[in-house]
Amino acid sequence: MYDTGNLKLLATQLPGGALERPVPAQGWTVRQVLAHLAAGQLAYAEVLDRIASGSEGLTVEDLDQPRIAADRAVSVDARPLPSILEDLDSSLRRLVAQLNVLTGDSLQLRVDETTVLALLLSWSGHAAGHAIEMLEALPELRGDPMLLNWLLYQDFSDEQAQFALQQTLFEEVRERYANEDDEMLEGASNDS
């Protein structure tokens, strides 16, 4: 829910023309990244529907469907932003409904070498990872407090490129606040 809310915040604050800006890390546009995330989230909900209705015959290929759907969306999705945001909303409702009925046994269900719980954890960082990449194309949003709160507290330690982007963002924030403190001190001494 938090990731979807923050993605929607990012998307609704885009300056004019920003949907077609290229995101350096992916080579996709901002629109394509958002479509990728919406399609992936919709596919997550479909996988959870299948798990909740009985996982007999569930394969690793089935679990890979969100990645396939998300990657396909990049090449074919040129929908307007409101349609992409609608998919994020509807898939979130489906995800929450399915997460509410998953049992402890469902979470421990093994599919080849993974469990449903491990699968959910792997999905959990997907949106934030792409969001920190999108900020490279969206300098206007790099100071937004909500986005900073979301992305600076993520654990990107397993994703070297995203971790490097996060560290750069940390340094920008530190420098911005240090400069603001210096300006306030200078203003106070001029008032004296």
Residue pairs with C-beta under 8 A, 6 or more apart in sequence:
1 92
1 96
2 150
3 124
3 127
3 128
3 131
3 150
4 41
4 88
4 89
4 92
4 127
6 127
6 128
6 131
6 146
6 147
6 150
7 34
7 37
7 88
7 127
7 131
8 85
8 88
8 89
9 144
9 146
9 147
10 131
10 134
10 138
10 141
10 144
10 147
11 34
11 81
11 84
11 85
12 85
13 140
13 141
13 144
14 30
14 81
14 138
14 141
15 138
15 140
18 30
18 137
18 138
18 140
19 29
19 30
19 31
19 34
19 81
20 29
20 30
20 31
21 29
21 30
21 137
21 138
22 28
22 29
22 137
23 29
23 30
23 32
23 33
23 130
23 133
23 134
23 136
23 137
24 133
24 136
24 137
25 133
25 136
25 161
25 162
25 165
26 32
26 33
26 130
26 133
28 36
28 74
30 134
30 137
30 138
31 77
31 78
31 81
31 84
32 73
32 74
32 77
33 74
33 130
33 133
33 134
34 81
34 84
35 73
35 74
35 77
35 79
35 84
36 70
36 71
36 73
36 74
36 77
36 130
37 70
37 88
37 126
37 127
37 130
38 73
38 84
38 85
38 87
38 88
38 91
39 69
39 70
39 72
39 73
39 77
39 87
40 66
40 67
40 69
40 70
40 73
40 123
40 126
41 66
41 87
41 88
41 91
41 92
41 95
41 127
42 69
42 87
42 90
42 91
42 94
43 65
43 66
43 68
43 69
43 70
44 66
44 91
44 95
44 123
45 91
45 94
45 95
45 98
46 65
47 62
47 63
47 65
47 66
47 119
48 94
48 95
48 98
48 99
48 102
49 94
49 98
50 58
50 62
51 58
51 98
51 102
51 106
51 109
51 116
52 98
52 101
52 102
52 106
55 106
55 109
55 111
55 116
58 109
58 111
59 111
59 112
60 111
60 112
60 113
60 114
62 111
63 111
63 114
63 119
66 123
77 84
102 116
106 116
107 115
107 116
107 117
107 120
108 115
108 116
108 117
109 115
109 116
111 119
125 154
125 155
125 156
125 159
128 150
128 151
128 154
128 156
129 154
129 156
129 159
129 162
131 147
131 150
131 151
132 151
132 154
132 156
132 162
132 165
132 166
132 169
133 161
133 162
133 165
135 141
135 142
135 147
135 151
135 165
135 169
136 165
141 147
142 169
142 172
143 173
143 176
148 169
148 173
151 166
151 169
152 166
152 169
152 170
152 173
154 166
156 162
156 163
156 165
156 166
157 163
